[in-house]
C-alpha cells in the first residue's frame, strides 16, 4: 500500500475496499484532531529519504573536494564511503525530527473529507477541503 498527497486530498494505492478507506480516513482524522500528532510521521516519508541522501552524499563529498589529482581522489574513496555510512546513520534520527518540526503539519484546521471514490482497481481518491 502507498499513498500520495496533494493540496486537495490524497490518493491511496492498494487493493482495499472503498468503505474501509473511508472508515480509516475518518478515524485517522478524528485521531489527529484528538491530538495524536504522531500519526503524521511515517518512516516512508520523502523527508526521511531526502535527509539520508543529502547527509550521506554531502559527507561523502567532503573528503574528495580538496583532492587535486585523480590519484588522491582514488585513495580517498574508502574515506568517502566511511563518511557516507556515517551520514546514513546520522540521518536516521534527523529524518523524523525534520518531519515533526519542519515538513509535516498534523494540525488539520478545518479540513473535512468531502469524498472517497474508487478511481480504478487499486486506486482510491480521498478529496478534502
MARDOZA-882290 format. One record per atom (N, C-alpha, C): residue number from 1; residue in one letter; atom name; y, x, z. Coordinates in Angstrom, 3 decimals. Atoms other than C-alpha are relative to their C-alpha. Example, Ala and Ser with C-alpha at 12.3 -4.5 7.8 and 13.67 -1.06 7.14 Angstrom:
+-----+---------+-------+----------+----------+----------+
! num ! residuo ! atomo !        v !        u !        w !
+-----+---------+-------+----------+----------+----------+
!   1 !       a !     N !   -1.190 !    0.890 !    0.000 !
!   1 !       a !    CA !   -4.500 !   12.300 !    7.800 !
!   1 !       a !     C !    1.200 !    0.900 !    0.000 !
!   2 !       s !     N !   -1.190 !   -0.820 !   -0.060 !
!   2 !       s !    CA !   -1.060 !   13.670 !    7.140 !
!   2 !       s !     C !    1.090 !   -0.770 !    0.730 !
+-----+---------+-------+----------+----------+----------+
This chain:
+-----+---------+-------+----------+----------+----------+
! num ! residuo ! atomo !        v !        u !        w !
+-----+---------+-------+----------+----------+----------+
!   1 !       x !     N !   -1.167 !    0.841 !    0.000 !
!   1 !       x !    CA !    0.000 !    0.000 !    0.000 !
!   1 !       x !     C !    1.235 !    0.890 !    0.000 !
!   2 !       x !     N !   -1.254 !   -0.750 !    0.077 !
!   2 !       x !    CA !    3.501 !    1.201 !   -0.780 !
!   2 !       x !     C !    1.141 !   -0.997 !   -0.132 !
!   3 !       x !     N !   -1.160 !    0.863 !    0.125 !
!   3 !       x !    CA !    6.999 !   -0.180 !   -0.836 !
!   3 !       x !     C !    1.182 !    0.754 !   -0.559 !
!   4 !       x !     N !   -1.235 !   -0.570 !    0.523 !
!   4 !       x !    CA !   10.378 !    0.395 !   -2.404 !
!   4 !       x !     C !    1.127 !   -0.980 !    0.314 !
!   5 !       x !     N !   -1.106 !    0.888 !   -0.355 !
!   5 !       x !    CA !   13.627 !   -0.988 !   -1.050 !
!   5 !       x !     C !    1.200 !    0.238 !   -0.901 !
!   6 !       x !     N !   -1.273 !   -0.098 !    0.709 !
!   6 !       x !    CA !   16.942 !   -1.656 !   -2.731 !
!   6 !       x !     C !    0.982 !   -0.930 !    0.714 !
!   7 !       x !     N !   -0.995 !    0.814 !   -0.734 !
!   7 !       x !    CA !   20.158 !   -3.450 !   -1.707 !
!   7 !       x !     C !   -0.300 !   -1.495 !    0.086 !
!   8 !       x !     N !    0.274 !    1.441 !   -0.028 !
!   8 !       x !    CA !   18.715 !   -6.899 !   -2.439 !
!   8 !       x !     C !   -1.382 !   -0.335 !    0.536 !
!   9 !       x !     N !    1.316 !    0.276 !   -0.561 !
!   9 !       x !    CA !   15.349 !   -6.567 !   -0.683 !
!   9 !       x !     C !   -0.945 !    1.164 !   -0.200 !
!  10 !       x !     N !    0.977 !   -1.051 !    0.235 !
!  10 !       x !    CA !   12.162 !   -4.690 !   -1.375 !
!  10 !       x !     C !   -1.191 !   -0.513 !   -0.788 !
!  11 !       x !     N !    1.251 !    0.266 !    0.688 !
!  11 !       x !    CA !    9.012 !   -4.513 !   -3.447 !
!  11 !       x !     C !   -1.123 !    0.513 !    0.879 !
!  12 !       x !     N !    1.189 !   -0.414 !   -0.729 !
!  12 !       x !    CA !    5.602 !   -4.303 !   -1.811 !
!  12 !       x !     C !   -1.136 !    0.093 !   -1.007 !
!  13 !       x !     N !    1.070 !   -0.255 !    0.953 !
!  13 !       x !    CA !    2.786 !   -2.779 !   -3.844 !
!  13 !       x !     C !   -1.320 !    0.076 !    0.755 !
!  14 !       x !     N !    1.298 !    0.013 !   -0.655 !
!  14 !       x !    CA !   -0.742 !   -3.591 !   -2.760 !
!  14 !       x !     C !   -0.683 !   -1.347 !   -0.214 !
!  15 !       x !     N !    0.780 !    1.220 !    0.215 !
!  15 !       x !    CA !   -3.491 !   -6.157 !   -3.033 !
!  15 !       x !     C !    0.017 !   -0.838 !    1.279 !
!  16 !       x !     N !   -0.156 !    0.858 !   -1.184 !
!  16 !       x !    CA !   -2.264 !   -8.659 !   -0.420 !
!  16 !       x !     C !    0.361 !   -1.417 !   -0.441 !
!  17 !       x !     N !   -0.295 !    1.408 !    0.258 !
!  17 !       x !    CA !   -1.780 !  -12.416 !   -0.206 !
!  17 !       x !     C !    1.482 !   -0.251 !    0.302 !
!  18 !       x !     N !   -1.437 !    0.275 !   -0.141 !
!  18 !       x !    CA !    1.780 !  -13.738 !   -0.609 !
!  18 !       x !     C !    0.347 !   -0.539 !    1.382 !
!  19 !       x !     N !   -0.273 !    0.555 !   -1.328 !
!  19 !       x !    CA !    1.579 !  -15.712 !    2.643 !
!  19 !       x !     C !   -0.033 !    1.094 !    1.073 !
!  20 !       x !     N !    0.061 !   -1.114 !   -0.953 !
!  20 !       x !    CA !    0.587 !  -12.531 !    4.501 !
!  20 !       x !     C !    1.245 !    0.872 !   -0.087 !
!  21 !       x !     N !   -1.231 !   -0.780 !    0.190 !
!  21 !       x !    CA !    3.567 !  -10.661 !    3.012 !
!  21 !       x !     C !    1.160 !   -0.717 !    0.678 !
!  22 !       x !     N !   -1.076 !    0.791 !   -0.600 !
!  22 !       x !    CA !    5.900 !  -13.469 !    4.053 !
!  22 !       x !     C !   -0.066 !    0.025 !    1.516 !
!  23 !       x !     N !    0.201 !   -0.007 !   -1.446 !
!  23 !       x !    CA !    4.449 !  -13.629 !    7.553 !
!  23 !       x !     C !    0.339 !    1.363 !    0.601 !
!  24 !       x !     N !   -0.255 !   -1.347 !   -0.507 !
!  24 !       x !    CA !    4.568 !   -9.843 !    8.017 !
!  24 !       x !     C !    1.486 !    0.354 !   -0.068 !
!  25 !       x !     N !   -1.431 !   -0.284 !    0.130 !
!  25 !       x !    CA !    8.157 !   -9.575 !    6.733 !
!  25 !       x !     C !    0.802 !   -0.752 !    1.055 !
!  26 !       x !     N !   -0.684 !    0.800 !   -1.020 !
!  26 !       x !    CA !    9.279 !  -12.369 !    9.043 !
!  26 !       x !     C !   -0.225 !    0.583 !    1.393 !
!  27 !       x !     N !    0.303 !   -0.602 !   -1.294 !
!  27 !       x !    CA !    7.517 !  -10.775 !   12.018 !
!  27 !       x !     C !    0.738 !    1.332 !    0.180 !
!  28 !       x !     N !   -0.698 !   -1.285 !   -0.086 !
!  28 !       x !    CA !    8.970 !   -7.334 !   11.240 !
!  28 !       x !     C !    1.489 !   -0.205 !    0.241 !
!  29 !       x !     N !   -1.419 !    0.292 !   -0.197 !
!  29 !       x !    CA !   12.459 !   -8.798 !   11.007 !
!  29 !       x !     C !    0.266 !   -0.448 !    1.439 !
!  30 !       x !     N !   -0.157 !    0.469 !   -1.382 !
!  30 !       x !    CA !   12.031 !  -10.577 !   14.354 !
!  30 !       x !     C !   -0.138 !    1.160 !    0.988 !
!  31 !       x !     N !    0.203 !   -1.140 !   -0.896 !
!  31 !       x !    CA !   10.750 !   -7.377 !   15.984 !
!  31 !       x !     C !    1.178 !    0.974 !   -0.063 !
!  32 !       x !     N !   -1.185 !   -0.854 !    0.118 !
!  32 !       x !    CA !   13.656 !   -5.319 !   14.607 !
!  32 !       x !     C !    1.189 !   -0.625 !    0.727 !
!  33 !       x !     N !   -1.096 !    0.691 !   -0.684 !
!  33 !       x !    CA !   16.123 !   -7.930 !   15.839 !
!  33 !       x !     C !   -0.178 !    0.019 !    1.517 !
!  34 !       x !     N !    0.287 !   -0.054 !   -1.437 !
!  34 !       x !    CA !   14.410 !   -7.758 !   19.258 !
!  34 !       x !     C !    0.145 !    1.415 !    0.560 !
!  35 !       x !     N !   -0.264 !   -1.350 !   -0.498 !
!  35 !       x !    CA !   15.158 !   -4.032 !   19.445 !
!  35 !       x !     C !   -1.054 !    1.048 !   -0.292 !
!  36 !       x !     N !    1.036 !   -0.982 !    0.330 !
!  36 !       x !    CA !   12.023 !   -2.330 !   18.084 !
!  36 !       x !     C !    0.457 !    0.866 !   -1.174 !
!  37 !       x !     N !   -0.593 !   -0.802 !    1.073 !
!  37 !       x !    CA !   14.073 !    0.176 !   16.075 !
!  37 !       x !     C !   -0.967 !    1.029 !   -0.574 !
!  38 !       x !     N !    0.995 !   -0.945 !    0.495 !
!  38 !       x !    CA !   11.062 !    2.496 !   15.742 !
!  38 !       x !     C !   -0.739 !   -0.490 !   -1.231 !
!  39 !       x !     N !    0.647 !    0.542 !    1.200 !
!  39 !       x !    CA !    9.709 !    0.146 !   13.052 !
!  39 !       x !     C !    0.673 !    0.505 !   -1.277 !
!  40 !       x !     N !   -0.738 !   -0.463 !    1.178 !
!  40 !       x !    CA !   12.376 !    1.540 !   10.712 !
!  40 !       x !     C !   -0.331 !    1.446 !   -0.356 !
!  41 !       x !     N !    0.357 !   -1.405 !    0.228 !
!  41 !       x !    CA !   10.962 !    5.099 !   10.978 !
!  41 !       x !     C !   -1.437 !    0.059 !   -0.514 !
!  42 !       x !     N !    1.341 !   -0.088 !    0.581 !
!  42 !       x !    CA !    7.975 !    5.999 !    8.796 !
!  42 !       x !     C !   -0.269 !    1.411 !   -0.510 !
!  43 !       x !     N !    0.318 !   -1.352 !    0.453 !
!  43 !       x !    CA !    6.186 !    9.294 !    8.082 !
!  43 !       x !     C !    0.023 !    0.171 !   -1.523 !
!  44 !       x !     N !   -0.001 !   -0.087 !    1.454 !
!  44 !       x !    CA !    6.031 !    8.464 !    4.357 !
!  44 !       x !     C !    1.378 !   -0.156 !   -0.623 !
!  45 !       x !     N !   -1.370 !    0.168 !    0.495 !
!  45 !       x !    CA !    9.805 !    8.079 !    4.062 !
!  45 !       x !     C !    0.425 !    1.221 !   -0.816 !
!  46 !       x !     N !   -0.505 !   -1.088 !    0.830 !
!  46 !       x !    CA !   11.517 !   10.167 !    1.412 !
!  46 !       x !     C !    0.827 !    1.004 !    0.774 !
!  47 !       x !     N !   -0.764 !   -0.925 !   -0.832 !
!  47 !       x !    CA !   13.711 !   11.681 !    4.118 !
!  47 !       x !     C !   -0.893 !    1.122 !    0.513 !
!  48 !       x !     N !    0.931 !   -1.026 !   -0.481 !
!  48 !       x !    CA !   10.669 !   13.496 !    5.520 !
!  48 !       x !     C !   -0.362 !    0.970 !   -1.116 !
!  49 !       x !     N !    0.363 !   -0.847 !    1.134 !
!  49 !       x !    CA !    9.685 !   14.770 !    2.088 !
!  49 !       x !     C !    1.165 !    0.902 !   -0.407 !
!  50 !       x !     N !   -1.172 !   -0.794 !    0.363 !
!  50 !       x !    CA !   13.232 !   15.900 !    1.310 !
!  50 !       x !     C !    0.265 !    1.091 !    1.033 !
!  51 !       x !     N !   -0.211 !   -1.003 !   -1.054 !
!  51 !       x !    CA !   13.578 !   17.663 !    4.671 !
!  51 !       x !     C !   -0.995 !    1.145 !   -0.141 !
!  52 !       x !     N !    1.023 !   -1.029 !    0.161 !
!  52 !       x !    CA !   10.307 !   19.512 !    4.107 !
!  52 !       x !     C !    0.293 !    0.884 !   -1.207 !
!  53 !       x !     N !   -0.253 !   -0.772 !    1.220 !
!  53 !       x !    CA !   11.137 !   20.554 !    0.548 !
!  53 !       x !     C !    1.239 !    0.877 !    0.131 !
!  54 !       x !     N !   -1.248 !   -0.765 !   -0.102 !
!  54 !       x !    CA !   14.696 !   21.626 !    1.312 !
!  54 !       x !     C !   -0.098 !    1.131 !    1.014 !
!  55 !       x !     N !    0.088 !   -1.043 !   -1.017 !
!  55 !       x !    CA !   13.936 !   23.532 !    4.502 !
!  55 !       x !     C !   -0.972 !    1.100 !   -0.418 !
!  56 !       x !     N !    0.981 !   -1.000 !    0.430 !
!  56 !       x !    CA !   10.805 !   25.265 !    3.182 !
!  56 !       x !     C !    0.533 !    0.800 !   -1.194 !
!  57 !       x !     N !   -0.537 !   -0.686 !    1.177 !
!  57 !       x !    CA !   12.467 !   26.077 !   -0.142 !
!  57 !       x !     C !    1.150 !    0.935 !    0.329 !
!  58 !       x !     N !   -1.143 !   -0.838 !   -0.389 !
!  58 !       x !    CA !   15.652 !   27.379 !    1.429 !
!  58 !       x !     C !   -0.459 !    1.228 !    0.771 !
!  59 !       x !     N !    0.478 !   -1.149 !   -0.765 !
!  59 !       x !    CA !   13.818 !   29.568 !    3.920 !
!  59 !       x !     C !   -0.807 !    0.963 !   -0.862 !
!  60 !       x !     N !    0.736 !   -0.884 !    0.911 !
!  60 !       x !    CA !   11.553 !   30.929 !    1.148 !
!  60 !       x !     C !    0.963 !    0.809 !   -0.866 !
!  61 !       x !     N !   -0.999 !   -0.665 !    0.853 !
!  61 !       x !    CA !   14.637 !   31.822 !   -0.893 !
!  61 !       x !     C !    0.732 !    1.122 !    0.743 !
!  62 !       x !     N !   -0.797 !   -0.948 !   -0.783 !
!  62 !       x !    CA !   16.341 !   33.739 !    1.946 !
!  62 !       x !     C !   -0.447 !    1.460 !   -0.174 !
!  63 !       x !     N !    0.350 !   -1.412 !    0.145 !
!  63 !       x !    CA !   14.283 !   36.981 !    1.805 !
!  63 !       x !     C !    0.097 !    0.509 !   -1.446 !
!  64 !       x !     N !   -0.019 !   -0.422 !    1.400 !
!  64 !       x !    CA !   14.321 !   37.014 !   -2.008 !
!  64 !       x !     C !    1.404 !    0.150 !   -0.566 !
!  65 !       x !     N !   -1.336 !    0.030 !    0.584 !
!  65 !       x !    CA !   18.041 !   36.514 !   -2.535 !
!  65 !       x !     C !    0.674 !    1.360 !   -0.057 !
!  66 !       x !     N !   -0.661 !   -1.296 !   -0.011 !
!  66 !       x !    CA !   19.059 !   40.063 !   -1.657 !
!  66 !       x !     C !   -0.725 !    1.070 !   -0.793 !
!  67 !       x !     N !    0.780 !   -0.998 !    0.731 !
!  67 !       x !    CA !   16.382 !   41.844 !   -3.687 !
!  67 !       x !     C !    0.661 !    0.290 !   -1.346 !
!  68 !       x !     N !   -0.705 !   -0.399 !    1.228 !
!  68 !       x !    CA !   17.992 !   43.814 !   -6.509 !
!  68 !       x !     C !   -0.943 !    0.246 !   -1.171 !
!  69 !       x !     N !    0.918 !   -0.312 !    1.103 !
!  69 !       x !    CA !   14.867 !   44.604 !   -8.504 !
!  69 !       x !     C !   -1.229 !   -0.904 !    0.065 !
!  70 !       x !     N !    1.237 !    0.780 !    0.074 !
!  70 !       x !    CA !   11.731 !   42.843 !   -9.626 !
!  70 !       x !     C !   -1.046 !    0.576 !    0.937 !
!  71 !       x !     N !    0.950 !   -0.663 !   -0.891 !
!  71 !       x !    CA !    9.697 !   45.401 !   -7.698 !
!  71 !       x !     C !    0.130 !   -0.531 !    1.431 !
!  72 !       x !     N !   -0.214 !    0.474 !   -1.376 !
!  72 !       x !    CA !   11.278 !   44.355 !   -4.381 !
!  72 !       x !     C !   -0.271 !   -1.499 !    0.131 !
!  73 !       x !     N !    0.296 !    1.445 !   -0.048 !
!  73 !       x !    CA !   11.028 !   40.656 !   -5.216 !
!  73 !       x !     C !   -1.501 !   -0.233 !    0.138 !
!  74 !       x !     N !    1.459 !    0.137 !   -0.079 !
!  74 !       x !    CA !    7.283 !   41.030 !   -5.762 !
!  74 !       x !     C !   -0.496 !    0.377 !    1.388 !
!  75 !       x !     N !    0.424 !   -0.426 !   -1.337 !
!  75 !       x !    CA !    6.882 !   42.912 !   -2.475 !
!  75 !       x !     C !    0.426 !   -0.982 !    1.087 !
!  76 !       x !     N !   -0.499 !    0.948 !   -1.002 !
!  76 !       x !    CA !    8.873 !   40.227 !   -0.630 !
!  76 !       x !     C !   -0.631 !   -1.392 !   -0.105 !
!  77 !       x !     N !    0.640 !    1.315 !    0.160 !
!  77 !       x !    CA !    6.760 !   37.293 !   -1.893 !
!  77 !       x !     C !   -0.784 !   -0.414 !    1.251 !
!  78 !       x !     N !    0.690 !    0.433 !   -1.226 !
!  78 !       x !    CA !    4.487 !   37.334 !    1.216 !
!  78 !       x !     C !    0.963 !   -0.409 !    1.119 !
!  79 !       x !     N !   -1.007 !    0.362 !   -1.013 !
!  79 !       x !    CA !    7.582 !   37.244 !    3.443 !
!  79 !       x !     C !    0.589 !   -1.367 !   -0.338 !
!  80 !       x !     N !   -0.532 !    1.306 !    0.430 !
!  80 !       x !    CA !    8.977 !   34.340 !    1.388 !
!  80 !       x !     C !   -0.987 !   -1.116 !    0.312 !
!  81 !       x !     N !    1.031 !    1.004 !   -0.310 !
!  81 !       x !    CA !    5.680 !   32.470 !    1.786 !
!  81 !       x !     C !   -0.034 !   -0.272 !    1.502 !
!  82 !       x !     N !   -0.031 !    0.161 !   -1.457 !
!  82 !       x !    CA !    5.759 !   33.079 !    5.549 !
!  82 !       x !     C !    1.205 !   -0.833 !    0.437 !
!  83 !       x !     N !   -1.205 !    0.774 !   -0.311 !
!  83 !       x !    CA !    9.325 !   31.754 !    5.708 !
!  83 !       x !     C !   -0.155 !   -1.460 !   -0.429 !
!  84 !       x !     N !    0.218 !    1.377 !    0.473 !
!  84 !       x !    CA !    8.310 !   28.689 !    3.647 !
!  84 !       x !     C !   -0.902 !   -0.758 !    0.959 !
!  85 !       x !     N !    0.911 !    0.640 !   -0.971 !
!  85 !       x !    CA !    5.458 !   27.949 !    6.062 !
!  85 !       x !     C !    0.759 !   -0.322 !    1.286 !
!  86 !       x !     N !   -0.833 !    0.255 !   -1.179 !
!  86 !       x !    CA !    7.906 !   28.296 !    8.975 !
!  86 !       x !     C !    0.888 !   -1.226 !   -0.238 !
!  87 !       x !     N !   -0.839 !    1.158 !    0.344 !
!  87 !       x !    CA !   10.255 !   25.844 !    7.209 !
!  87 !       x !     C !   -0.786 !   -1.283 !   -0.020 !
!  88 !       x !     N !    0.866 !    1.175 !    0.025 !
!  88 !       x !    CA !    7.378 !   23.441 !    6.662 !
!  88 !       x !     C !   -0.220 !   -0.532 !    1.420 !
!  89 !       x !     N !    0.269 !    0.442 !   -1.368 !
!  89 !       x !    CA !    6.538 !   23.359 !   10.383 !
!  89 !       x !     C !    1.271 !   -0.437 !    0.731 !
!  90 !       x !     N !   -1.266 !    0.411 !   -0.624 !
!  90 !       x !    CA !   10.193 !   23.166 !   11.470 !
!  90 !       x !     C !    0.472 !   -1.360 !   -0.517 !
!  91 !       x !     N !   -0.452 !    1.269 !    0.581 !
!  91 !       x !    CA !   10.723 !   20.196 !    9.156 !
!  91 !       x !     C !   -0.713 !   -1.207 !    0.590 !
!  92 !       x !     N !    0.771 !    1.136 !   -0.525 !
!  92 !       x !    CA !    8.093 !   18.053 !   10.912 !
!  92 !       x !     C !    0.782 !   -0.813 !    1.038 !
!  93 !       x !     N !   -0.844 !    0.815 !   -0.888 !
!  93 !       x !    CA !   10.399 !   17.040 !   13.806 !
!  93 !       x !     C !    1.356 !   -0.333 !   -0.620 !
!  94 !       x !     N !   -1.317 !    0.224 !    0.608 !
!  94 !       x !    CA !   13.508 !   17.275 !   11.593 !
!  94 !       x !     C !    0.046 !   -1.293 !   -0.820 !
!  95 !       x !     N !    0.015 !    1.202 !    0.845 !
!  95 !       x !    CA !   12.494 !   14.506 !    9.123 !
!  95 !       x !     C !    0.161 !   -1.291 !    0.791 !
!  96 !       x !     N !   -0.181 !    1.216 !   -0.800 !
!  96 !       x !    CA !   12.004 !   11.770 !   11.737 !
!  96 !       x !     C !    1.357 !   -0.057 !    0.712 !
!  97 !       x !     N !   -1.332 !   -0.020 !   -0.640 !
!  97 !       x !    CA !   15.194 !   12.891 !   13.528 !
!  97 !       x !     C !    1.057 !   -0.437 !   -1.000 !
!  98 !       x !     N !   -0.962 !    0.389 !    1.036 !
!  98 !       x !    CA !   17.153 !   12.581 !   10.258 !
!  98 !       x !     C !   -0.098 !   -1.494 !   -0.299 !
!  99 !       x !     N !    0.169 !    1.443 !    0.213 !
!  99 !       x !    CA !   15.662 !    9.115 !    9.697 !
!  99 !       x !     C !    0.660 !   -0.800 !    1.116 !
! 100 !       x !     N !   -0.474 !    0.768 !   -1.153 !
! 100 !       x !    CA !   16.523 !    7.955 !   13.203 !
! 100 !       x !     C !    1.527 !    0.005 !    0.106 !
! 101 !       x !     N !   -1.433 !   -0.123 !   -0.263 !
! 101 !       x !    CA !   20.109 !    9.235 !   13.327 !
! 101 !       x !     C !    0.890 !    0.014 !   -1.237 !
! 102 !       x !     N !   -0.862 !   -0.135 !    1.173 !
! 102 !       x !    CA !   21.288 !    9.555 !    9.727 !
! 102 !       x !     C !   -0.362 !   -0.956 !   -1.136 !
! 103 !       x !     N !    0.305 !    0.704 !    1.251 !
! 103 !       x !    CA !   19.364 !    7.889 !    6.871 !
! 103 !       x !     C !   -0.499 !   -1.429 !    0.148 !
! 104 !       x !     N !    0.598 !    1.325 !   -0.173 !
! 104 !       x !    CA !   17.862 !    4.713 !    8.383 !
! 104 !       x !     C !    0.826 !   -0.832 !    0.970 !
! 105 !       x !     N !   -0.768 !    0.914 !   -0.843 !
! 105 !       x !    CA !   19.680 !    1.712 !    9.834 !
! 105 !       x !     C !   -0.899 !   -1.158 !    0.430 !
! 106 !       x !     N !    0.874 !    1.084 !   -0.448 !
! 106 !       x !    CA !   17.455 !   -0.526 !   11.984 !
! 106 !       x !     C !    0.742 !   -1.303 !    0.311 !
! 107 !       x !     N !   -0.778 !    1.206 !   -0.299 !
! 107 !       x !    CA !   20.311 !   -2.982 !   12.677 !
! 107 !       x !     C !    0.099 !   -0.844 !   -1.262 !
! 108 !       x !     N !    0.040 !    0.862 !    1.177 !
! 108 !       x !    CA !   19.757 !   -5.850 !   10.254 !
! 108 !       x !     C !    1.260 !   -0.830 !   -0.177 !
! 109 !       x !     N !   -1.195 !    0.819 !    0.100 !
! 109 !       x !    CA !   23.068 !   -7.522 !   10.985 !
! 109 !       x !     C !   -0.375 !   -1.450 !   -0.210 !
! 110 !       x !     N !    0.298 !    1.402 !    0.297 !
! 110 !       x !    CA !   22.956 !  -10.992 !    9.474 !
! 110 !       x !     C !   -0.986 !   -0.177 !   -1.137 !
! 111 !       x !     N !    0.942 !    0.080 !    1.118 !
! 111 !       x !    CA !   20.254 !  -10.223 !    6.925 !
! 111 !       x !     C !   -0.992 !   -1.143 !    0.184 !
! 112 !       x !     N !    0.981 !    1.076 !   -0.001 !
! 112 !       x !    CA !   17.941 !  -13.069 !    6.002 !
! 112 !       x !     C !   -0.980 !    0.208 !   -1.150 !
! 113 !       x !     N !    0.976 !   -0.009 !    1.081 !
! 113 !       x !    CA !   14.751 !  -13.282 !    3.955 !
! 113 !       x !     C !    0.211 !   -1.267 !   -0.805 !
! 114 !       x !     N !   -0.294 !    1.135 !    0.870 !
! 114 !       x !    CA !   15.571 !  -15.517 !    1.005 !
! 114 !       x !     C !   -1.258 !   -0.489 !   -0.711 !
! 115 !       x !     N !    1.160 !    0.395 !    0.800 !
! 115 !       x !    CA !   12.331 !  -15.453 !   -0.980 !
! 115 !       x !     C !   -1.052 !    1.101 !    0.037 !
! 116 !       x !     N !    1.128 !   -0.923 !    0.142 !
! 116 !       x !    CA !    8.901 !  -13.837 !   -1.126 !
! 116 !       x !     C !   -0.827 !   -0.535 !   -1.158 !
! 117 !       x !     N !    0.740 !    0.498 !    1.169 !
! 117 !       x !    CA !    7.215 !  -14.056 !   -4.500 !
! 117 !       x !     C !   -0.891 !    1.086 !   -0.591 !
! 118 !       x !     N !    0.929 !   -0.878 !    0.705 !
! 118 !       x !    CA !    4.318 !  -12.557 !   -6.395 !
! 118 !       x !     C !    0.575 !    0.251 !   -1.391 !
! 119 !       x !     N !   -0.529 !   -0.357 !    1.323 !
! 119 !       x !    CA !    5.678 !  -10.688 !   -9.426 !
! 119 !       x !     C !   -1.151 !    0.096 !   -0.999 !
! 120 !       x !     N !    1.249 !   -0.096 !    0.754 !
! 120 !       x !    CA !    2.261 !   -9.763 !  -10.795 !
! 120 !       x !     C !   -1.056 !    0.501 !    0.970 !
! 121 !       x !     N !    1.083 !   -0.413 !   -0.907 !
! 121 !       x !    CA !   -1.114 !   -8.828 !   -9.327 !
! 121 !       x !     C !    0.339 !    1.343 !    0.641 !
! 122 !       x !     N !   -0.258 !   -1.222 !   -0.737 !
! 122 !       x !    CA !   -0.468 !   -6.266 !   -6.623 !
! 122 !       x !     C !    1.457 !    0.336 !    0.236 !
! 123 !       x !     N !   -1.428 !   -0.273 !   -0.168 !
! 123 !       x !    CA !    3.362 !   -6.520 !   -6.679 !
! 123 !       x !     C !    0.691 !   -1.242 !    0.549 !
! 124 !       x !     N !   -0.785 !    1.082 !   -0.603 !
! 124 !       x !    CA !    5.409 !   -8.720 !   -4.336 !
! 124 !       x !     C !    1.461 !    0.427 !    0.083 !
! 125 !       x !     N !   -1.446 !   -0.224 !   -0.129 !
! 125 !       x !    CA !    9.181 !   -9.029 !   -4.248 !
! 125 !       x !     C !    0.484 !   -0.814 !    1.189 !
! 126 !       x !     N !   -0.612 !    0.679 !   -1.141 !
! 126 !       x !    CA !   10.932 !   -9.851 !   -0.970 !
! 126 !       x !     C !    1.510 !    0.112 !   -0.222 !
! 127 !       x !     N !   -1.442 !    0.051 !    0.268 !
! 127 !       x !    CA !   14.522 !  -10.927 !   -1.649 !
! 127 !       x !     C !    0.723 !   -0.281 !    1.322 !
! 128 !       x !     N !   -0.794 !    0.190 !   -1.220 !
! 128 !       x !    CA !   17.072 !  -10.603 !    1.171 !
! 128 !       x !     C !    1.473 !   -0.129 !   -0.367 !
! 129 !       x !     N !   -1.470 !    0.003 !    0.160 !
! 129 !       x !    CA !   20.771 !  -11.242 !    1.632 !
! 129 !       x !     C !    0.616 !    0.138 !    1.360 !
+-----+---------+-------+----------+----------+----------+
